Structures are given as C-alpha cells and as structure tokens.
Amino acid sequence: VGIYKQEMLQKKNAVLVDGVVLNGPIIDSEAGEKFVEEACKIIMEEVIQKANDVTEKVCEWRAPETLKMILDLEMRDTGESHQKLLQLCQDVIQYSVKTSHPRFFNQLYAGIDYYSLVARFITEALNPSVYTYEVSPVFLLVEEAVIKKMIEFIGWEEGDGIFNPGGSVSNMYAMNLARYKFCPEIKEKGLSGLPRLVLFTSEECHYSMKKAASFLGIGTENVYFIKTDERGKMIPEELEKQVQRARKEGSAPFLVCATAGTTVLGAFDPLDKIANICEKHGLWLHVDASWGGSALISKKHCKLLHGIHRADSVAWNPHKMLMAGIQCCALLVKDNSGLLKKCYSAKAAYLFQQDKFYDVSYDTGDKSIQCSRRPDAFKFWLTWKALGTTGLEERVNRALALARYLVEEIKKREGFQLLLEPEYANVCFWYIPPSLRKMEEGPEFWQKLHQVAPIIKERMMKKGSMMLGYQPHRGKVNFFRQVVISPQVSREDMDFLLDEMEQLAKDL
C-alpha cells in the first residue's frame, strides 16, 4: 500500500487531502480479478464437481477448539497474501458441512440446484437491494412474476406478497398483519389500550410462532396451543373449544395459524375444517406452509393442502423442497387492497419519492419491514424457468416416492421401527440395536433406546458418511427423522442409510 501511494503521488496532478491520495482507485483490480478467478476454480472443483460424489465425506468433523486453530481466525493489522487467502477458501470448504451431498438428510433443505446457484452468483456479483425500481428493475419484476405464479398455485384469484429472510419472519409478518387488520390503530397508538389479544396454533407448530408473539408484544401466554391427534394434526373441535374459552375470558381472538407440513412429523392440519371455524368467528387464517407448500406444485400430492385457498395468508419456502437455495421464503397474502403497504409503510421521503419519472407502484420496499432486501425470488425464478412446472413437480413426486421406498424397507428390516406412516417426506423411526431387541418395552428399555440415536449420530458425523437428524418428541424417546429432498438422492442412498446405521450401531 505504501509503494502504491508513492506511485500515486508521483503522478501528474496528484491530490493529497488529510494524508489520503485522491487520484485513481486504491483497489488493485488486476489482483482482485485474479483472486476471484482462482477462488471460483476452487469452488467449481471442491464443491460443485464433488456435489454428487458419494465417496466424498458429508462433513470433516473437528471439535471447535481444533477447528479454531486450523482456520487461523484472527484478523490482523496487515492483510494476508494471495496464496494464504486461497488456502483459507480451501479450508472453509473442507471443514464445512456439504449440504449438497446426496447423504445429507439432516434438515429440511438439501442438494444442489445448478440454476439457483448461478442465480446466486449473479446476484452476489451485482449486489442489488430490492426496494426501488430505480436500483433493482429486473429483480422487482422477477419477484412480481414469481409471487403471481405462487398465488395461482394457492388458488387465489388475486393477492400480494413479499420475499423475506426466512419462514420465521414470514410468520411474524402474518401475525402482525392479522393484528393490524383486527385493530389498525395499533400502528400509531401502540399496545396501550388494546384488549388482550389471543391467537391459536397447533401443539406441533413451528417455534417461530412463540418468538413472533414475544417480539410483537402479544406475549407467549396469549398463544393458545391446540391439541393434535396421533399424527400431529390440529384437532378442529379443540380449536373451537379454545376460541370459545378465550371469548368467555374476555380476550380478543384475532388469528389462527395452521401448519401444512410440521417440522418433525410432516403433518398437515385439516385446513378446510379450520377455515370453517375462522369464518364463523371472524379470525384471520394464516397457513405456515414453509415446508409443505411445495406439494402444491404436484397434481398428485397437492391434496395434502386441500382448503389452503381459504387462507388469508400463507408462508411458503421454495428453498426447502424446491431447492431454490437458502434463503428463499415468501409471505403471500390474499388481500390485494394494499394491506401489506398500509401495515408496514413508513413513507421514507429520501427513498420513496412520489414524483419520480416512472410508475412508483413498482417501489415495493415500503411494504417490507426491511430496508435492504436480497433478490431471493430470482433464484427460484431461474430454476423455474429452467425446469418448468413439470420439472419442479417431478422433484416433489420423486422425493415422496423415495420416502415411501424407505418406509417399506424399514418395515422389512429387523431392528427398525416406524413411529407412524408418513404423509410427506419426513420418515421418523427408531433403530433398536440387537442387545435391546428381546427386552420388554418398559421404562428401562426406553431409557436405553433414548441413548442410541445420539451415539449413532456422533459416529456418523466423525466418520463423515452421512448426516441424519434425531430428537425426542411429545413423550417419545430419541428417534431419527430422515428427510428426502434432493434429486441427487437415489434408491441406493436409502439402502446405504439403513446399512450404515446397522454397521455404526452393531456393538451397542
């Protein structure tokens, strides 16, 4: 930097202000371009080309303190060399979990979509922010087109929407929107003077509902959790009872949140029956379809969400089953009267000037709680353009067919036991080691079985052969939750999963 500064000072008409040379850029573009080129080569070789290679490890496990030393995380006064930075890129890739690996089954997202990936490269390079047409003309039009198409699959004739950083934020948007619809004066006057607001959701709902109630000042005690049946579905009769209870208490019910695809069991609430209760009591119906919404793309499986067209709002995450790349999450709203903008608008004069030279209705940033916002819809749009609706539908159908195959294989194998027949891509099961198979199913048996899943998980992580989630749930001891998403996954991977689990646990 010192040498470069001296060269700049020697140039004709060099200007120095407060010790800073103002002539020319201070970035070495040639070196920067070379670094980008070489780093992209590493990404291509180490991530993309190995994404479908089952002989590669899903993860290279290291304990936190060990990994801290390997990565050399300290930031210093002087910058690192070109080669050291490339090595850091290599290390980051090596020690990160390969979520694109065919045997990564750990979360509700997986696999690599090449079109979405290219879309992310483009948006990362362009670095746009989606709030006004003047700075994001292409991406605002893309978002409008994607939202319109998603609304069509929900079954609404019209609607509105916005892409957000996560399904949790979509649920918070919906909760706040429902409250604003119920009492618009809250935007100016705040919480004081309001009745005790109450909302209803399933016992199996996503934890973001409690977070949203806390964040918005509604309070977690005012979230009434409705009982579910043995499959994890909300019981409509229990919802009716709780609505009546809230009214008798003098509270003000305003929202019901149903779930289409619960996180653990993959359950779909009976939306039609819930919608009947909402209509009867004048309640906003929000459907958290973050996980299950993609079944709407499939003519075969869209019946799982029968009645969703009666919802007032829907959260749907294409980054899950449709692999649009994290994050890609939409809140869709049936109301097309500008309710989103009325609720969230702050009318920032420096950004949303009304005397611009173009149609300012395309400046959609005033209906978002964010200012800076990523062009997340573009990833989904490019994938949809590449595959078409039939290609997206094939992904959903194949994932659910593979889940069905795994279920049938589990039934055939000694030591594997299903919790329940799945209706979506969540396959929940226990693995019972040989030493426990003749043991009576009493407290001691369940206590021992509870310890099995964490040990198998540790072994698979340290070996790097696969990743699979486990959890206790509603009184049931630790069980595995296998989720099928990626089109890279094959029948052989399902067989490997079961074989590997037997191998990892044979001495337990």
LUMLUM-469131 format. One record per residue (C-alpha): x, y, z; residue in three letters. Coordinates in pm, whole numbers, padded with zeros to 5 digits, always signed. Example, Ala and Ser with C-alpha at 12.3 -4.5 7.8 and 13.67 -1.06 7.14 Angstrom:
2
+01230-00450+00780Ala;+01367-00106+00714Ser;
//
This chain:
508
+00000+00000+00000Val;+00288+00239+00080Gly;+00456+00178-00257Ile;+00123+00223-00436Tyr;+00067+00553-00251Lys;+00411+00679-00355Gln;+00336+00593-00719Glu;+00009+00785-00699Met;+00183+01093-00554Leu;+00431+01094-00841Gln;+00151+01116-01097Lys;+00068+01446-01258Lys;-00196+01648-01071Asn;-00180+01421-00767Ala;-00408+01545-00488Val;-00341+01475-00122Leu;-00605+01556+00143Val;-00553+01471+00510Asp;-00278+01232+00409Gly;-00502+01049+00163Val;-00425+01034-00210Val;-00747+01105-00400Leu;-00630+01027-00754Asn;-00739+00695-00904Gly;-00875+00387-00727Pro;-00692+00227-00435Ile;-00808-00123-00527Ile;-00574-00338-00735Asp;-00835-00462-00982Ser;-00598-00697-01161Glu;-00507-00880-00841Ala;-00872-00884-00731Gly;-00992-01033-01059Glu;-00722-01300-01041Lys;-00829-01389-00687Phe;-01195-01419-00792Val;-01097-01636-01088Glu;-00885-01873-00880Glu;-01136-01887-00592Ala;-01415-01973-00840Cys;-01198-02256-00972Lys;-01170-02392-00618Ile;-01548-02367-00571Ile;-01604-02548-00901Met;-01362-02828-00819Glu;-01426-02872-00447Glu;-01799-02801-00417Val;-01985-02827-00746Ile;-01799-03114-00913Gln;-01800-03318-00592Lys;-02163-03245-00503Ala;-02289-03579-00636Asn;-01992-03793-00530Asp;-02099-04033-00254Val;-01736-04131-00193Thr;-01674-03782-00055Glu;-01745-03712+00311Lys;-02059-03523+00412Val;-01850-03348+00677Cys;-01493-03341+00803Glu;-01564-03327+01175Trp;-01337-03126+01404Arg;-01402-03010+01759Ala;-01449-02629+01793Pro;-01113-02559+01958Glu;-00928-02768+01698Thr;-01110-02600+01412Leu;-01027-02256+01550Lys;-00657-02338+01525Met;-00685-02487+01176Ile;-00870-02189+01034Leu;-00648-01914+01182Asp;-00948-01692+01256Leu;-00758-01390+01391Glu;-00781-01067+01190Met;-00456-00870+01183Arg;-00335-00517+01104Asp;-00191-00626+00772Thr;-00367-00830+00506Gly;-00285-01190+00419Glu;-00114-01300+00099Ser;-00298-01413-00213His;-00199-01778-00156Gln;-00292-01769+00213Lys;-00639-01640+00123Leu;-00688-01916-00135Leu;-00582-02170+00127Gln;-00839-02024+00367Leu;-01103-02072+00098Cys;-00994-02436+00064Gln;-01010-02484+00441Asp;-01355-02328+00473Val;-01487-02567+00209Ile;-01310-02869+00355Gln;-01441-02826+00708Tyr;-01794-02709+00619Ser;-02087-02950+00600Val;-02161-03046+00239Lys;-02535-02987+00230Thr;-02535-03072-00140Ser;-02412-03427-00066His;-02668-03699-00155Pro;-02645-03834+00201Arg;-02713-03508+00384Phe;-03057-03574+00533Phe;-03021-03354+00840Asn;-03251-03057+00768Gln;-03550-02952+00561Leu;-03318-02838+00281Tyr;-03055-03032+00086Ala;-02895-03084-00253Gly;-02761-02855-00522Ile;-02966-02683-00788Asp;-02731-02554-01056Tyr;-02966-02286-01187Tyr;-03034-02144-00843Ser;-02660-02147-00778Leu;-02587-01946-01092Val;-02863-01704-00994Ala;-02692-01658-00658Arg;-02358-01597-00826Phe;-02522-01327-01039Ile;-02695-01151-00751Thr;-02388-01171-00527Glu;-02182-01012-00804Ala;-02439-00740-00879Leu;-02508-00681-00507Asn;-02856-00530-00550Pro;-03107-00427-00286Ser;-03470-00480-00372Val;-03666-00176-00256Tyr;-03700+00058-00554Thr;-03734+00004-00926Tyr;-03455+00251-00997Glu;-03192+00029-00828Val;-03346-00316-00891Ser;-03559-00301-01206Pro;-03507-00664-01314Val;-03535-00820-00969Phe;-03855-00634-00875Leu;-04024-00753-01193Leu;-03900-01108-01129Val;-04038-01102-00774Glu;-04374-00978-00901Glu;-04389-01260-01159Ala;-04293-01530-00905Val;-04542-01409-00644Ile;-04818-01403-00905Lys;-04743-01764-01003Lys;-04726-01885-00640Met;-05061-01716-00570Ile;-05204-01904-00866Glu;-05099-02238-00714Phe;-05257-02146-00380Ile;-05582-02096-00568Gly;-05643-01724-00516Trp;-05768-01507-00799Glu;-05551-01219-00682Glu;-05320-01133-00397Gly;-04999-00973-00280Asp;-04672-01088-00128Gly;-04315-01023-00028Ile;-03999-01237-00001Phe;-03842-01244+00346Asn;-03531-01375+00524Pro;-03688-01699+00647Gly;-04020-01866+00720Gly;-03997-01742+01079Ser;-04006-01383+00951Val;-04296-01469+00718Ser;-04492-01597+01017Asn;-04413-01278+01209Met;-04524-01069+00911Tyr;-04853-01259+00902Ala;-04914-01227+01275Met;-04854-00853+01266Asn;-05066-00815+00952Leu;-05356-01003+01112Ala;-05329-00781+01421Arg;-05324-00467+01205Tyr;-05634-00586+01019Lys;-05804-00651+01355Phe;-05709-00312+01504Cys;-05547-00070+01254Pro;-05496+00197+01521Glu;-05215-00010+01674Ile;-04974+00121+01410Lys;-04990+00472+01555Glu;-05109+00419+01913Lys;-04919+00105+02004Gly;-05022-00163+02251Leu;-05171+00059+02520Ser;-05548+00046+02540Gly;-05581-00273+02337Leu;-05777-00573+02466Pro;-05590-00892+02549Arg;-05521-01033+02203Leu;-05514-01412+02167Val;-05401-01633+01880Leu;-05433-02007+01824Phe;-05191-02255+01676Thr;-05112-02624+01687Ser;-04902-02800+01951Glu;-04687-02906+01657Glu;-04640-02555+01516Cys;-04300-02410+01438His;-04131-02242+01734Tyr;-04130-01913+01542Ser;-04492-01859+01648Met;-04382-01815+02010Lys;-04093-01595+01901Lys;-04324-01377+01692Ala;-04573-01338+01978Ala;-04289-01235+02209Ser;-04131-00998+01956Phe;-04460-00827+01870Leu;-04559-00771+02233Gly;-04853-01013+02219Ile;-04690-01239+02477Gly;-04631-01613+02467Thr;-04902-01670+02730Glu;-05153-01543+02475Asn;-05063-01816+02226Val;-05317-02094+02279Tyr;-05173-02425+02165Phe;-05437-02656+02023Ile;-05420-03031+02081Lys;-05323-03252+01792Thr;-05414-03609+01704Asp;-05172-03904+01698Glu;-05047-03795+01355Arg;-04968-03442+01470Gly;-05266-03269+01305Lys;-05461-02992+01478Met;-05799-03114+01608Ile;-06065-02866+01484Pro;-06303-02943+01771Glu;-06029-02846+02018Glu;-05975-02522+01828Leu;-06345-02438+01858Glu;-06334-02502+02233Lys;-06030-02277+02281Gln;-06181-01991+02076Val;-06495-02004+02291Gln;-06282-02022+02606Arg;-06089-01709+02502Ala;-06410-01518+02439Arg;-06551-01619+02779Lys;-06231-01493+02941Glu;-06293-01154+02779Gly;-05996-01188+02543Ser;-05995-01086+02179Ala;-05911-01375+01942Pro;-05773-01250+01611Phe;-05562-01519+01443Leu;-05539-01892+01379Val;-05212-02033+01246Cys;-05244-02373+01082Ala;-04944-02577+00970Thr;-04901-02751+00636Ala;-04604-02978+00693Gly;-04489-02977+01055Thr;-04116-02975+01118Thr;-04078-03314+01287Val;-04365-03536+01174Leu;-04452-03363+00846Gly;-04820-03333+00943Ala;-05077-03128+00753Phe;-05356-02965+00952Asp;-05714-03006+00817Pro;-05730-02663+00653Leu;-06091-02677+00533Asp;-06232-02750+00879Lys;-06008-02490+01039Ile;-06119-02235+00776Ala;-06483-02303+00872Asn;-06408-02209+01233Ile;-06217-01898+01126Cys;-06508-01783+00909Glu;-06754-01848+01190Lys;-06557-01637+01440His;-06411-01378+01202Gly;-06049-01483+01256Leu;-05756-01436+01020Trp;-05631-01774+00894Leu;-05258-01799+00834His;-05110-02122+00698Val;-04746-02190+00773Asp;-04667-02396+00462Ala;-04296-02317+00480Ser;-04218-02689+00450Trp;-04528-02838+00290Gly;-04622-02560+00048Gly;-04419-02710-00235Ser;-04663-03002-00254Ala;-04895-02754-00426Leu;-04676-02794-00737Ile;-04765-03165-00757Ser;-05102-03265-00903Lys;-05065-03593-00712Lys;-04983-03450-00369His;-05149-03105-00366Cys;-05447-03264-00190Lys;-05238-03251+00127Leu;-05315-02877+00134Leu;-05684-02902+00046His;-05856-02582+00160Gly;-05546-02359+00153Ile;-05723-02123-00089His;-05941-02017+00205Arg;-05642-01882+00399Ala;-05578-01509+00440Asp;-05201-01554+00427Ser;-04952-01831+00351Val;-04582-01877+00426Ala;-04404-02088+00163Trp;-04029-02159+00141Asn;-03909-02265-00206Pro;-03561-02313-00061His;-03678-02632+00104Lys;-03833-02900-00120Met;-03786-02698-00442Leu;-03417-02629-00366Met;-03413-02259-00456Ala;-03114-02200-00227Gly;-03116-02052+00121Ile;-03284-01825+00170Gln;-03594-01809-00045Cys;-03912-01754+00155Cys;-04236-01587+00056Ala;-04528-01448+00252Leu;-04835-01448+00030Leu;-05150-01253+00116Val;-05498-01290-00029Lys;-05585-00923+00027Asp;-05497-00715-00278Asn;-05604-00375-00145Ser;-05254-00275-00033Gly;-05287-00412+00321Leu;-04918-00503+00337Leu;-04816-00149+00247Lys;-05070+00011+00482Lys;-04939-00202+00767Cys;-04568-00155+00708Tyr;-04525+00171+00519Ser;-04311+00442+00678Ala;-04305+00668+00367Lys;-03932+00744+00374Ala;-03909+01058+00160Ala;-03544+01002+00063Tyr;-03625+00662-00090Leu;-03990+00651-00196Phe;-04032+00989-00363Gln;-04375+01017-00524Gln;-04262+01249-00807Asp;-04026+01004-00978Lys;-04021+00977-01356Phe;-04158+00618-01355Tyr;-04453+00429-01205Asp;-04375+00436-00830Val;-04607+00143-00762Ser;-04303-00068-00852Tyr;-04118+00070-00549Asp;-04228-00219-00329Thr;-03983-00160-00043Gly;-04239+00031+00163Asp;-04439-00288+00224Lys;-04138-00462+00375Ser;-04012-00445+00734Ile;-03661-00441+00586Gln;-03488-00164+00401Cys;-03205-00354+00235Ser;-03351-00676+00094Arg;-03198-00955-00110Arg;-03338-01054-00453Pro;-03431-01402-00330Asp;-03710-01456-00583Ala;-03455-01455-00866Phe;-03309-01792-00757Lys;-03649-01958-00769Phe;-03740-01784-01095Trp;-03430-01906-01280Leu;-03482-02263-01156Thr;-03849-02250-01255Trp;-03756-02113-01598Lys;-03502-02395-01641Ala;-03716-02687-01523Leu;-04067-02566-01590Gly;-04355-02655-01361Thr;-04335-03019-01473Thr;-03970-03038-01366Gly;-04049-02895-01022Leu;-04342-03135-00992Glu;-04113-03427-01075Glu;-03883-03328-00788Arg;-04169-03334-00538Val;-04307-03664-00667Asn;-03966-03831-00667Arg;-03882-03716-00313Ala;-04209-03855-00177Leu;-04166-04179-00375Ala;-03818-04226-00225Leu;-03961-04162+00122Ala;-04221-04431+00053Arg;-03948-04671-00060Tyr;-03753-04610+00261Leu;-04064-04673+00471Val;-04121-05009+00305Glu;-03755-05106+00355Glu;-03774-05009+00724Ile;-04072-05239+00765Lys;-03873-05531+00622Lys;-03564-05493+00841Arg;-03524-05625+01191Glu;-03436-05355+01442Gly;-03605-05067+01260Phe;-03939-04936+01386Gln;-04151-04658+01237Leu;-04317-04403+01464Leu;-04601-04359+01216Leu;-04679-04384+00847Glu;-04556-04055+00694Pro;-04772-03847+00462Glu;-04487-03628+00341Tyr;-04107-03658+00314Ala;-04041-03690+00691Asn;-03964-04052+00784Val;-03946-04094+01162Cys;-03811-04419+01306Phe;-03613-04585+01583Trp;-03315-04811+01536Tyr;-03315-05081+01805Ile;-02971-05246+01846Pro;-02956-05628+01878Pro;-02891-05606+02254Ser;-03232-05441+02312Leu;-03450-05641+02074Arg;-03559-05907+02323Lys;-03602-05661+02607Met;-03952-05581+02734Glu;-04071-05231+02635Glu;-04071-05084+02984Gly;-03905-04775+03138Pro;-03557-04930+03126Glu;-03595-05023+02757Phe;-03700-04670+02659Trp;-03425-04517+02874Gln;-03163-04727+02693Lys;-03314-04666+02350Leu;-03307-04292+02418His;-02925-04311+02427Gln;-02890-04493+02095Val;-02960-04211+01846Ala;-02704-03963+01989Pro;-02429-04228+01977Ile;-02510-04325+01616Ile;-02523-03955+01522Lys;-02179-03897+01675Glu;-02033-04192+01489Arg;-02176-04094+01150Met;-02053-03736+01193Met;-01699-03841+01288Lys;-01690-04090+01002Lys;-01847-03835+00765Gly;-02060-04099+00593Ser;-02397-03924+00625Met;-02594-03677+00837Met;-02934-03755+00983Leu;-03128-03566+01249Gly;-03278-03704+01570Tyr;-03491-03570+01854Gln;-03725-03666+02138Pro;-04080-03556+02072His;-04404-03543+02271Arg;-04305-03806+02526Gly;-04127-04031+02275Lys;-03758-04101+02328Val;-03495-04001+02073Asn;-03577-04114+01721Phe;-03433-04040+01378Phe;-03603-03806+01132Arg;-03491-03872+00778Gln;-03595-03615+00516Val;-03579-03674+00141Val;-03543-03367-00082Ile;-03254-03370-00327Ser;-03300-03516-00678Pro;-02941-03641-00644Gln;-03067-03892-00387Val;-03127-04242-00520Ser;-03268-04573-00403Arg;-02909-04681-00334Glu;-02874-04395-00085Asp;-03183-04516+00101Met;-03034-04866+00122Asp;-02699-04722+00232Phe;-02866-04526+00511Leu;-03012-04840+00667Leu;-02699-05050+00611Asp;-02475-04781+00756Glu;-02694-04740+01064Met;-02673-05113+01133Glu;-02297-05101+01089Gln;-02248-04799+01315Leu;-02459-04950+01595Ala;-02369-05319+01580Lys;-02175-05307+01909Asp;-02429-05107+02112Leu;
//
